[in-house]
Amino acid sequence: MAVDPHKWMATPVGCGAAFVRDGELLGRSFTMEPAEYLEAQPPSSGDLDSPFEELGYEFHHFGVEMAAPSRGLAVWALLKEVGTTGLAARVSRHLDCARRVADRVRQAEELELLAEPVLSICCFRFHPSAIAEEARLDALNAEIVRRVRARGRSIPSTTRIGGRFAIRPCFINPRSTLADADALVEEVLAVARLLSVEAGT
């Protein structure tokens, strides 16, 4: 099982872990041997004692970077700060944000839900009744996103659903709340209506 804590845990890119059933099999499939310079030194005798005589757990067999930065520290620190209960609350809040956007989209005549929310993502678009051509709708929604981002209140991403350009808010920021979900929809509608005024439609 692979885990990517970069998203919901807000850790740096590159943090990740793989959980395996058979650690010995993993060890046989990936090893740094022969690496004589990594061998532990034999125990000293007499009064000499050094903490560097043992390598400890030989993690260098389980990663391609070997002398890599301690990325796991960021994951540990986050779990120490918010705990599993706090992380679960964060995920639940973000799921609620996506569903709030979907509810707001269903209530707005000019908005169209392009896919039911999946986890913390909700894809939709502005679709006034006067425009039916997909190319025009794509161009209109791309311009809406460009202007929404420029205003700085909400920064949605985009994607395509069934070939159609979609506004794609993805709620993973630790500070995101339902107010941010509402703000996004309000920004999209405000910009879209401003564009309609400019176009004289």
Backbone as a chain_set.jsonl record, in Angstrom:
{"seq": "MAVDPHKWMATPVGCGAAFVRDGELLGRSFTMEPAEYLEAQPPSSGDLDSPFEELGYEFHHFGVEMAAPSRGLAVWALLKEVGTTGLAARVSRHLDCARRVADRVRQAEELELLAEPVLSICCFRFHPSAIAEEARLDALNAEIVRRVRARGRSIPSTTRIGGRFAIRPCFINPRSTLADADALVEEVLAVARLLSVEAGT", "coords": {"N": [[0.851, -1.182, 0.0], [0.661, 2.126, -0.928], [1.341, 5.372, 0.322], [0.661, 8.778, 0.112], [1.43, 11.498, 1.676], [1.519, 14.105, 0.897], [-0.682, 15.608, 0.044], [-3.343, 15.814, 1.731], [-2.105, 15.908, 4.23], [-0.415, 17.971, 3.982], [2.359, 17.946, 3.704], [5.812, 18.286, 2.556], [6.43, 17.973, -1.015], [7.374, 14.803, -2.195], [7.39, 13.377, 0.114], [6.553, 10.201, 1.178], [5.372, 6.816, 1.537], [5.685, 3.261, 1.518], [3.885, 0.458, 2.376], [4.515, -2.853, 3.089], [3.738, -6.353, 2.908], [5.62, -8.374, 3.179], [8.578, -7.866, 4.395], [11.097, -8.994, 4.086], [11.09, -9.946, 1.475], [10.982, -7.52, 0.109], [13.493, -6.59, 0.837], [15.123, -8.399, -0.533], [14.577, -7.738, -3.131], [15.505, -5.191, -3.512], [18.514, -3.843, -2.924], [21.514, -2.43, -1.583], [23.857, -3.769, -1.679], [26.906, -5.01, -3.221], [28.3, -3.013, -0.675], [30.794, -2.1, 0.698], [31.747, 0.031, 2.189], [29.713, 0.686, 3.832], [29.568, -1.151, 5.776], [29.208, -2.211, 9.147], [31.499, -1.567, 11.787], [33.598, -3.907, 13.553], [32.844, -4.721, 16.993], [34.433, -2.699, 19.466], [37.22, -3.242, 21.658], [38.261, -3.111, 25.052], [38.675, 0.133, 26.5], [37.665, 1.791, 24.57], [34.82, 3.192, 23.074], [32.255, 3.769, 20.848], [29.507, 5.518, 19.401], [29.257, 5.206, 16.723], [29.854, 2.722, 15.847], [27.863, 1.019, 15.109], [25.387, 0.689, 12.567], [22.73, 0.892, 13.029], [19.278, 0.592, 12.142], [19.219, -0.49, 8.838], [18.377, 1.526, 6.674], [19.226, 2.282, 4.188], [18.938, 0.268, 2.382], [16.413, 0.398, 1.43], [15.642, 2.52, -0.181], [16.156, 4.663, -3.003], [17.717, 6.89, -2.799], [19.461, 6.88, -0.673], [21.499, 8.607, 1.01], [19.496, 10.459, 1.831], [17.369, 13.35, 2.541], [15.619, 13.674, 5.691], [12.661, 12.985, 5.211], [10.543, 11.795, 6.451], [10.362, 12.998, 8.9], [8.822, 15.312, 8.66], [6.253, 14.287, 8.319], [5.929, 12.929, 10.747], [6.076, 15.131, 12.519], [3.782, 16.562, 11.813], [1.753, 14.753, 12.481], [2.204, 14.65, 15.212], [1.44, 17.209, 15.88], [-1.312, 17.633, 15.013], [-2.504, 15.162, 15.263], [-4.222, 11.981, 14.811], [-6.943, 12.293, 15.149], [-7.315, 15.025, 14.664], [-6.492, 15.125, 12.0], [-8.415, 13.508, 10.795], [-10.667, 15.098, 11.24], [-10.005, 17.265, 9.642], [-10.052, 16.115, 7.06], [-12.766, 15.386, 6.906], [-13.941, 17.925, 7.027], [-13.044, 19.015, 4.623], [-14.268, 17.303, 2.775], [-16.889, 18.055, 3.257], [-16.746, 20.651, 2.274], [-16.486, 20.276, -0.517], [-18.96, 19.126, -1.028], [-20.592, 21.206, -0.283], [-20.032, 23.067, -2.291], [-21.125, 21.63, -4.459], [-23.84, 21.612, -3.711], [-24.413, 24.364, -3.792], [-23.994, 24.83, -6.492], [-26.053, 23.325, -7.642], [-28.183, 24.857, -6.848], [-27.94, 27.193, -8.27], [-29.05, 28.658, -11.179], [-27.437, 29.227, -13.391], [-25.239, 27.64, -13.199], [-23.607, 24.48, -13.739], [-23.354, 21.198, -12.66], [-20.778, 19.057, -13.254], [-19.803, 16.659, -12.413], [-20.46, 14.448, -9.734], [-19.39, 15.175, -6.398], [-16.196, 13.894, -5.562], [-14.431, 12.658, -2.982], [-12.643, 15.412, -1.908], [-13.114, 17.035, -4.083], [-14.861, 18.936, -6.503], [-16.408, 19.242, -9.55], [-17.471, 21.631, -11.858], [-19.245, 24.017, -13.992], [-19.802, 27.253, -15.459], [-22.779, 27.833, -17.085], [-24.669, 29.428, -19.008], [-28.028, 29.737, -20.218], [-28.168, 30.815, -22.747], [-26.004, 29.982, -24.202], [-24.941, 27.272, -26.051], [-22.984, 25.991, -27.475], [-20.193, 23.915, -27.139], [-17.504, 24.676, -27.455], [-17.572, 27.446, -27.064], [-18.491, 27.516, -24.441], [-16.348, 26.291, -23.137], [-14.303, 28.182, -23.612], [-15.392, 30.407, -22.327], [-15.536, 29.542, -19.626], [-12.838, 29.076, -19.118], [-11.886, 31.682, -19.218], [-13.306, 32.751, -17.09], [-12.134, 31.367, -14.916], [-9.518, 32.334, -15.151], [-9.881, 35.049, -14.507], [-11.038, 34.866, -11.953], [-8.925, 33.79, -10.479], [-7.119, 35.9, -10.749], [-8.308, 37.844, -9.211], [-7.803, 36.924, -6.677], [-9.152, 35.928, -4.431], [-10.115, 33.312, -4.499], [-8.565, 30.339, -5.694], [-9.045, 28.293, -7.928], [-8.423, 25.065, -9.453], [-8.35, 23.478, -12.727], [-9.918, 21.147, -15.023], [-10.863, 18.535, -17.338], [-13.984, 17.131, -17.993], [-15.41, 14.519, -19.488], [-14.507, 15.646, -21.84], [-15.274, 18.279, -21.571], [-14.537, 21.546, -20.454], [-13.793, 22.167, -17.096], [-14.336, 23.785, -13.965], [-12.457, 23.213, -11.145], [-12.423, 22.954, -8.013], [-10.359, 21.881, -5.365], [-10.249, 20.832, -2.226], [-7.848, 20.976, 0.064], [-6.317, 22.492, 1.673], [-5.151, 23.089, 4.935], [-6.489, 25.12, 6.296], [-8.877, 25.58, 5.042], [-12.377, 26.23, 4.912], [-16.003, 25.946, 5.158], [-16.797, 28.478, 4.494], [-14.916, 29.249, 2.634], [-15.588, 27.564, 0.541], [-18.099, 28.588, -0.127], [-17.278, 31.138, -0.887], [-15.819, 30.635, -3.218], [-17.802, 29.797, -5.085], [-19.322, 32.122, -5.143], [-17.463, 33.92, -6.212], [-17.057, 32.842, -8.784], [-19.626, 33.189, -9.893], [-19.855, 35.986, -9.683], [-17.778, 36.929, -11.357], [-18.521, 35.725, -13.767], [-20.977, 36.958, -14.287], [-20.156, 39.564, -14.55], [-18.63, 39.336, -16.879], [-20.724, 38.78, -18.634], [-22.083, 41.206, -18.643], [-20.113, 42.825, -19.785], [-20.057, 41.687, -22.288], [-22.493, 42.359, -23.176], [-24.682, 40.706, -22.941]], "CA": [[0.0, 0.0, 0.0], [1.441, 3.359, -1.005], [0.714, 6.517, 0.979], [1.229, 10.069, -0.287], [0.933, 12.492, 2.634], [1.733, 15.462, 0.394], [-1.929, 16.339, -0.163], [-4.133, 16.177, 2.901], [-1.275, 16.183, 5.398], [0.307, 19.215, 3.691], [3.797, 17.773, 3.866], [6.513, 18.633, 1.314], [6.414, 17.018, -2.124], [8.439, 13.827, -2.031], [7.117, 12.532, 1.27], [5.723, 9.064, 0.811], [5.737, 5.567, 2.201], [5.084, 2.037, 0.995], [3.731, -0.575, 3.383], [4.579, -4.149, 2.422], [3.426, -7.5, 3.76], [6.813, -9.189, 3.369], [9.756, -7.006, 4.397], [12.259, -9.726, 3.588], [10.989, -9.954, 0.021], [11.401, -6.19, -0.323], [14.937, -6.531, 1.005], [15.784, -9.171, -1.59], [14.345, -7.126, -4.443], [16.191, -3.908, -3.597], [19.595, -3.817, -1.948], [22.687, -1.645, -1.955], [25.042, -4.616, -1.636], [27.892, -4.862, -2.155], [28.672, -1.647, -0.302], [31.694, -2.361, 1.814], [31.956, 1.199, 3.047], [28.582, 0.806, 4.746], [29.597, -2.223, 6.766], [29.47, -1.809, 10.534], [32.805, -1.975, 12.279], [33.482, -4.878, 14.645], [32.822, -4.076, 18.32], [35.743, -2.373, 20.009], [37.564, -3.9, 22.917], [38.928, -2.211, 25.987], [37.978, 1.337, 26.947], [37.116, 2.546, 23.436], [33.4, 2.947, 22.8], [31.787, 4.808, 19.928], [28.148, 5.29, 18.9], [29.309, 5.024, 15.274], [30.25, 1.358, 15.524], [26.71, 0.319, 14.542], [24.614, 1.497, 11.615], [21.322, 0.924, 13.385], [18.458, -0.042, 11.102], [19.864, -0.144, 7.577], [17.368, 2.053, 5.76], [19.761, 2.521, 2.853], [18.523, -0.819, 1.496], [15.007, 0.545, 1.077], [15.386, 3.763, -0.893], [17.147, 4.874, -4.047], [18.538, 8.067, -2.559], [20.416, 6.511, 0.364], [21.791, 9.707, 1.93], [18.41, 11.391, 1.531], [16.864, 14.116, 3.68], [14.683, 12.942, 6.538], [11.31, 13.449, 4.882], [9.585, 11.256, 7.405], [10.255, 13.9, 10.046], [7.694, 16.231, 8.434], [5.023, 13.53, 8.581], [5.886, 12.72, 12.195], [5.788, 16.401, 13.188], [2.381, 16.915, 11.585], [0.916, 13.872, 13.293], [2.35, 15.072, 16.602], [0.723, 18.477, 16.08], [-2.768, 17.55, 14.869], [-2.971, 13.832, 15.653], [-5.127, 11.308, 13.871], [-8.274, 12.893, 15.298], [-7.297, 16.3, 13.947], [-6.413, 14.86, 10.561], [-9.74, 13.019, 10.386], [-11.561, 16.26, 11.21], [-9.629, 18.048, 8.454], [-10.568, 15.427, 5.878], [-14.233, 15.521, 6.928], [-14.281, 19.311, 6.687], [-12.809, 19.213, 3.198], [-15.346, 16.611, 2.067], [-18.058, 18.928, 3.384], [-16.545, 21.801, 1.376], [-16.819, 19.855, -1.88], [-20.412, 18.928, -1.109], [-21.21, 22.529, -0.225], [-19.954, 23.611, -3.652], [-22.116, 20.922, -5.281], [-25.174, 22.105, -3.334], [-24.545, 25.727, -4.309], [-24.095, 24.731, -7.957], [-27.411, 22.852, -7.967], [-29.14, 25.934, -6.564], [-27.738, 28.32, -9.182], [-29.531, 28.336, -12.531], [-26.407, 29.402, -14.414], [-24.136, 26.713, -12.984], [-23.873, 23.088, -14.091], [-22.495, 20.225, -12.005], [-20.272, 18.139, -14.276], [-19.569, 15.364, -11.763], [-20.72, 14.443, -8.299], [-18.129, 15.31, -5.65], [-15.409, 12.72, -5.185], [-13.583, 13.135, -1.906], [-12.739, 16.861, -1.673], [-13.11, 17.69, -5.393], [-16.173, 19.127, -7.127], [-16.214, 19.819, -10.891], [-18.662, 22.302, -12.372], [-18.952, 25.096, -14.925], [-20.824, 28.271, -15.713], [-23.472, 27.429, -18.314], [-25.898, 30.207, -19.222], [-28.944, 29.103, -21.186], [-27.994, 31.4, -24.082], [-24.845, 29.389, -24.881], [-25.033, 25.82, -26.155], [-21.796, 25.438, -28.121], [-19.193, 23.489, -26.166], [-16.273, 25.458, -27.602], [-17.804, 28.739, -26.424], [-18.557, 27.283, -22.992], [-14.977, 26.053, -22.684], [-13.573, 29.456, -23.622], [-15.979, 31.251, -21.291], [-15.129, 29.065, -18.3], [-11.402, 29.31, -18.974], [-11.725, 33.101, -18.897], [-13.806, 32.932, -15.721], [-11.096, 30.898, -13.989], [-8.396, 33.273, -15.222], [-10.232, 36.269, -13.778], [-11.221, 34.528, -10.538], [-7.579, 33.682, -9.897], [-6.509, 37.233, -10.72], [-8.907, 38.592, -8.101], [-7.06, 36.486, -5.511], [-9.941, 35.419, -3.303], [-10.151, 31.861, -4.674], [-7.623, 29.9, -6.724], [-9.434, 26.928, -8.321], [-7.742, 24.415, -10.572], [-9.264, 23.124, -13.814], [-9.738, 19.836, -15.644], [-11.892, 18.266, -18.334], [-14.891, 16.032, -17.682], [-16.059, 14.152, -20.75], [-14.075, 16.598, -22.859], [-15.758, 19.624, -21.271], [-13.707, 22.303, -19.52], [-14.441, 22.223, -15.782], [-13.74, 24.44, -12.806], [-12.188, 22.053, -10.28], [-11.89, 23.212, -6.673], [-9.893, 20.72, -4.616], [-10.059, 21.365, -0.881], [-6.849, 20.257, 0.851], [-5.614, 23.422, 2.547], [-5.554, 22.862, 6.327], [-7.32, 26.207, 6.826], [-10.109, 25.729, 4.256], [-13.632, 26.04, 5.637], [-17.192, 26.086, 4.322], [-16.829, 29.858, 3.999], [-14.099, 29.276, 1.419], [-16.385, 26.918, -0.505], [-19.093, 29.579, -0.545], [-16.581, 32.236, -1.57], [-15.47, 30.205, -4.568], [-18.995, 29.852, -5.935], [-19.678, 33.54, -5.291], [-16.497, 34.522, -7.117], [-17.359, 32.369, -10.137], [-20.844, 33.865, -10.353], [-19.595, 37.422, -9.831], [-16.959, 37.133, -12.558], [-19.31, 35.336, -14.935], [-21.985, 37.987, -14.553], [-19.417, 40.731, -15.042], [-18.327, 39.051, -18.277], [-21.96, 38.9, -19.388], [-22.324, 42.636, -18.793], [-19.142, 43.315, -20.75], [-20.415, 41.178, -23.616], [-23.804, 42.896, -23.545], [-25.666, 39.622, -23.048]], "C": [[0.894, 1.242, 0.0], [0.649, 4.508, -0.392], [1.434, 7.785, 0.539], [0.68, 11.133, 0.651], [1.043, 13.927, 2.141], [0.429, 16.247, 0.336], [-2.592, 16.731, 1.164], [-3.288, 16.483, 4.128], [-0.413, 17.42, 5.206], [1.794, 19.111, 3.973], [4.5, 18.107, 2.551], [6.36, 17.555, 0.248], [7.595, 16.06, -1.95], [8.265, 12.961, -0.806], [6.198, 11.398, 0.832], [6.198, 7.824, 1.525], [5.038, 4.418, 1.498], [5.051, 1.014, 2.114], [3.671, -1.924, 2.67], [4.284, -5.265, 3.418], [4.69, -8.269, 4.137], [8.057, -8.313, 3.26], [10.991, -7.697, 3.86], [12.256, -9.782, 2.069], [11.416, -8.604, -0.551], [12.918, -6.069, -0.24], [15.682, -7.279, -0.082], [15.643, -8.51, -2.952], [15.071, -5.798, -4.61], [17.263, -3.865, -2.521], [20.762, -3.011, -2.482], [23.96, -2.485, -1.948], [25.583, -4.83, -3.048], [28.224, -3.396, -1.914], [29.545, -1.737, 0.941], [31.841, -1.173, 2.746], [30.806, 1.437, 4.002], [28.589, -0.266, 5.826], [29.893, -1.664, 8.155], [30.837, -2.323, 10.946], [32.627, -3.003, 13.403], [33.512, -4.163, 15.991], [34.23, -3.84, 18.836], [35.979, -3.138, 21.297], [38.266, -2.883, 23.81], [38.049, -1.02, 26.317], [37.339, 2.118, 25.813], [35.656, 2.172, 23.207], [32.89, 4.086, 21.938], [30.371, 4.499, 19.464], [28.129, 5.016, 17.401], [29.733, 3.625, 14.87], [29.104, 0.562, 14.918], [25.953, 1.265, 13.619], [23.167, 1.676, 12.057], [20.524, 0.198, 12.316], [18.946, 0.428, 9.735], [18.845, 0.305, 6.522], [17.905, 2.239, 4.344], [19.402, 1.407, 1.882], [17.121, -0.584, 0.926], [14.674, 1.866, 0.394], [16.489, 4.042, -1.881], [18.09, 6.032, -3.742], [19.624, 7.839, -1.511], [20.666, 7.642, 1.351], [20.76, 10.815, 1.75], [18.032, 12.209, 2.758], [15.816, 13.322, 4.446], [13.26, 13.435, 6.299], [10.268, 12.946, 5.868], [9.389, 12.152, 8.616], [9.075, 14.851, 9.898], [6.372, 15.538, 8.718], [4.861, 13.316, 10.078], [5.473, 14.0, 12.921], [4.326, 16.789, 13.02], [1.457, 16.047, 12.43], [1.018, 14.216, 14.773], [1.531, 16.332, 16.882], [-0.787, 18.29, 16.059], [-3.327, 16.201, 15.285], [-3.912, 13.225, 14.635], [-6.545, 11.878, 13.954], [-8.355, 14.214, 14.541], [-7.245, 16.111, 12.452], [-7.756, 14.362, 10.036], [-10.736, 14.167, 10.298], [-11.281, 17.126, 9.99], [-10.21, 17.423, 7.201], [-12.089, 15.575, 5.796], [-14.659, 16.93, 6.528], [-14.112, 19.566, 5.194], [-13.839, 18.484, 2.337], [-16.615, 17.458, 2.104], [-17.949, 20.135, 2.452], [-16.931, 21.439, -0.053], [-18.324, 19.68, -2.04], [-21.16, 20.249, -1.004], [-21.181, 23.179, -1.604], [-21.009, 22.948, -4.544], [-23.529, 21.409, -4.983], [-25.41, 23.503, -3.892], [-24.7, 25.725, -5.828], [-25.507, 24.304, -8.358], [-28.453, 23.956, -7.775], [-29.052, 27.09, -7.548], [-28.116, 27.924, -10.604], [-28.422, 28.349, -13.565], [-25.236, 28.429, -14.261], [-24.563, 25.278, -13.29], [-22.854, 22.183, -13.391], [-22.066, 19.195, -13.05], [-19.954, 16.758, -13.714], [-19.896, 15.492, -10.29], [-19.39, 14.539, -7.546], [-17.493, 13.956, -5.349], [-14.363, 13.2, -4.187], [-13.727, 14.657, -1.78], [-12.726, 17.656, -2.972], [-14.529, 17.785, -5.928], [-15.977, 19.851, -8.457], [-17.525, 20.387, -11.425], [-18.254, 23.344, -13.396], [-20.1, 26.091, -14.945], [-21.446, 27.942, -17.059], [-24.775, 28.209, -18.458], [-26.743, 29.575, -20.321], [-28.746, 29.615, -22.606], [-26.847, 30.77, -24.869], [-24.962, 27.871, -24.845], [-23.763, 25.195, -26.721], [-20.711, 25.132, -27.086], [-17.912, 24.316, -26.242], [-16.41, 26.816, -26.923], [-17.858, 28.601, -24.91], [-17.165, 27.045, -22.42], [-14.207, 27.364, -22.571], [-14.084, 30.378, -22.516], [-15.504, 30.828, -19.901], [-13.639, 29.211, -18.064], [-11.138, 30.77, -18.603], [-12.227, 33.407, -17.488], [-12.737, 32.526, -14.706], [-9.921, 31.868, -13.969], [-8.677, 34.518, -14.396], [-10.449, 36.018, -12.288], [-9.869, 34.452, -9.849], [-6.931, 35.055, -9.753], [-7.064, 38.073, -9.571], [-8.314, 38.165, -6.754], [-7.848, 35.946, -4.335], [-10.014, 33.891, -3.313], [-9.225, 31.481, -5.82], [-7.988, 28.465, -7.13], [-8.517, 26.374, -9.409], [-8.79, 24.075, -11.63], [-8.978, 21.707, -14.293], [-10.751, 19.718, -16.778], [-12.674, 17.035, -17.904], [-15.65, 15.704, -18.956], [-15.719, 15.121, -21.86], [-14.475, 18.034, -22.598], [-14.874, 20.291, -20.222], [-14.462, 22.469, -18.203], [-13.635, 23.049, -14.796], [-13.636, 23.37, -11.727], [-11.605, 22.48, -8.916], [-11.536, 21.903, -5.972], [-9.501, 21.212, -3.227], [-9.086, 20.486, -0.093], [-6.079, 21.184, 1.791], [-6.08, 23.216, 3.99], [-6.498, 23.92, 6.88], [-8.642, 26.383, 6.07], [-11.337, 25.404, 5.099], [-14.79, 26.139, 4.655], [-17.317, 27.5, 3.764], [-15.999, 29.987, 2.724], [-14.831, 28.62, 0.255], [-17.438, 27.89, -1.039], [-18.441, 30.7, -1.343], [-16.23, 31.866, -2.999], [-16.66, 30.332, -5.506], [-19.394, 31.308, -6.179], [-18.74, 34.25, -6.262], [-16.778, 34.114, -8.568], [-18.588, 33.092, -10.683], [-20.599, 35.352, -10.58], [-18.814, 37.71, -11.106], [-17.761, 36.81, -13.806], [-20.337, 36.401, -15.286], [-21.347, 39.274, -15.052], [-19.045, 40.548, -16.517], [-19.571, 39.188, -19.153], [-22.314, 40.357, -19.64], [-21.397, 43.213, -19.85], [-19.487, 42.908, -22.175], [-21.76, 41.687, -24.081], [-24.853, 41.836, -23.691], [-26.463, 39.497, -21.762]], "O": [[1.78, 1.375, 0.844], [-0.566, 4.6, -0.567], [2.661, 7.861, 0.586], [-0.429, 11.623, 0.439], [0.707, 14.863, 2.866], [0.442, 17.457, 0.561], [-2.416, 17.849, 1.649], [-3.719, 17.25, 4.989], [0.245, 17.875, 6.141], [2.417, 20.071, 4.427], [3.835, 18.202, 1.519], [6.182, 16.377, 0.56], [8.694, 16.485, -1.594], [8.913, 11.922, -0.684], [5.178, 11.633, 0.184], [7.307, 7.79, 2.058], [3.945, 4.574, 0.953], [6.077, 0.734, 2.733], [2.87, -2.112, 1.755], [4.546, -5.135, 4.614], [4.822, -8.754, 5.261], [8.536, -8.047, 2.158], [11.843, -7.058, 3.243], [13.311, -9.677, 1.443], [12.118, -8.54, -1.56], [13.553, -5.513, -1.136], [16.754, -6.85, -0.51], [16.488, -8.696, -3.828], [15.237, -5.325, -5.734], [16.947, -3.851, -1.331], [20.969, -2.923, -3.693], [25.043, -1.952, -2.191], [24.8, -4.832, -3.998], [28.407, -2.632, -2.862], [29.104, -1.49, 2.064], [32.036, -1.341, 3.949], [30.897, 2.289, 4.885], [27.716, -0.285, 6.693], [30.718, -0.764, 8.315], [31.274, -3.385, 10.504], [31.625, -2.977, 14.119], [34.138, -3.111, 16.118], [35.113, -4.681, 18.664], [35.043, -3.617, 21.937], [38.806, -1.892, 23.318], [36.827, -1.144, 26.403], [36.546, 3.024, 26.066], [35.302, 0.994, 23.153], [33.083, 5.254, 22.277], [30.057, 3.347, 19.165], [27.092, 4.632, 16.859], [29.951, 3.358, 13.688], [29.337, -0.464, 14.279], [25.886, 2.472, 13.854], [22.455, 2.522, 11.516], [21.037, -0.708, 11.659], [19.07, 1.631, 9.506], [18.505, -0.443, 5.606], [17.125, 2.341, 3.398], [19.547, 1.581, 0.672], [16.695, -1.308, 0.025], [13.516, 2.281, 0.4], [17.645, 3.698, -1.632], [19.149, 6.145, -4.359], [20.617, 8.567, -1.49], [20.091, 7.633, 2.439], [21.117, 11.974, 1.542], [18.333, 11.817, 3.886], [15.201, 12.405, 3.902], [12.722, 14.209, 7.091], [9.242, 13.59, 6.092], [8.36, 12.074, 9.287], [8.401, 15.166, 10.878], [5.467, 16.14, 9.296], [3.771, 13.503, 10.618], [4.632, 13.97, 13.82], [3.696, 17.283, 13.955], [0.496, 16.54, 13.022], [0.04, 14.093, 15.51], [0.997, 16.504, 17.977], [-1.477, 18.732, 16.978], [-4.506, 16.102, 15.626], [-4.346, 13.898, 13.701], [-7.257, 11.938, 12.952], [-9.344, 14.488, 13.86], [-7.884, 16.854, 11.708], [-8.184, 14.755, 8.95], [-11.559, 14.206, 9.383], [-12.205, 17.659, 9.374], [-10.795, 18.118, 6.37], [-12.629, 15.86, 4.727], [-15.621, 17.106, 5.78], [-14.93, 20.245, 4.573], [-14.239, 18.988, 1.288], [-17.329, 17.565, 1.107], [-18.953, 20.588, 1.903], [-17.624, 22.203, -0.725], [-18.891, 20.044, -3.07], [-22.242, 20.397, -1.571], [-22.169, 23.769, -2.041], [-21.704, 23.63, -5.297], [-24.327, 21.597, -5.901], [-26.489, 23.793, -4.409], [-25.453, 26.527, -6.381], [-26.086, 24.851, -9.296], [-29.477, 23.981, -8.459], [-29.987, 27.884, -7.655], [-27.569, 26.972, -11.162], [-28.454, 27.569, -14.517], [-24.339, 28.402, -15.104], [-25.726, 24.912, -13.123], [-21.646, 22.38, -13.516], [-22.911, 18.538, -13.659], [-19.847, 15.791, -14.468], [-19.637, 16.526, -9.674], [-18.374, 14.032, -8.021], [-18.164, 13.009, -4.939], [-13.52, 14.039, -4.505], [-14.836, 15.144, -1.562], [-12.365, 18.833, -2.968], [-15.307, 16.837, -5.823], [-15.437, 20.957, -8.485], [-18.552, 19.709, -11.439], [-17.065, 23.541, -13.649], [-21.212, 25.8, -14.506], [-20.74, 27.789, -18.056], [-25.845, 27.729, -18.084], [-26.215, 28.952, -21.242], [-29.11, 28.937, -23.566], [-26.727, 30.997, -26.073], [-25.065, 27.26, -23.781], [-23.486, 24.019, -26.485], [-20.361, 25.981, -26.267], [-17.304, 24.622, -25.216], [-15.471, 27.287, -26.28], [-17.343, 29.448, -24.181], [-16.84, 27.541, -21.341], [-13.546, 27.626, -21.566], [-13.297, 31.05, -21.849], [-15.114, 31.671, -19.094], [-13.212, 29.444, -16.933], [-10.273, 31.06, -17.777], [-11.641, 34.225, -16.779], [-12.47, 33.257, -13.752], [-9.389, 32.187, -12.905], [-7.806, 34.99, -13.666], [-10.091, 36.852, -11.455], [-9.692, 34.992, -8.757], [-6.271, 35.336, -8.752], [-6.358, 38.92, -9.023], [-8.318, 38.942, -5.8], [-7.256, 35.543, -3.334], [-9.979, 33.255, -2.259], [-9.112, 32.214, -6.803], [-7.313, 27.521, -6.72], [-7.918, 27.124, -10.18], [-9.976, 24.351, -11.448], [-7.924, 21.142, -14.001], [-11.415, 20.692, -17.132], [-12.097, 16.025, -17.501], [-16.438, 16.512, -19.446], [-16.548, 15.39, -22.728], [-14.058, 18.93, -23.333], [-14.508, 19.672, -19.223], [-15.628, 22.864, -18.194], [-12.405, 23.014, -14.796], [-14.62, 22.693, -11.427], [-10.397, 22.367, -8.708], [-12.31, 20.946, -5.984], [-8.517, 21.937, -3.082], [-9.442, 19.398, 0.36], [-5.284, 20.721, 2.609], [-7.284, 23.172, 4.243], [-7.231, 23.655, 7.833], [-9.442, 27.249, 6.425], [-11.349, 24.455, 5.882], [-14.587, 26.386, 3.466], [-17.879, 27.697, 2.686], [-16.351, 30.758, 1.831], [-14.712, 29.066, -0.886], [-17.641, 27.999, -2.248], [-18.984, 31.156, -2.35], [-16.334, 32.7, -3.899], [-16.547, 30.904, -6.59], [-19.761, 31.677, -7.295], [-19.179, 35.09, -7.047], [-16.738, 34.951, -9.47], [-18.577, 33.556, -11.823], [-21.082, 35.918, -11.561], [-19.152, 38.63, -11.851], [-17.692, 37.538, -14.797], [-20.54, 36.708, -16.461], [-21.922, 39.986, -15.875], [-19.135, 41.489, -17.307], [-19.482, 39.659, -20.287], [-22.79, 40.708, -20.72], [-21.822, 43.99, -20.705], [-19.256, 43.648, -23.131], [-22.143, 41.483, -25.233], [-25.806, 41.997, -24.453], [-27.34, 38.64, -21.66]]}, "num_chains": 1, "name": "protein.A"}
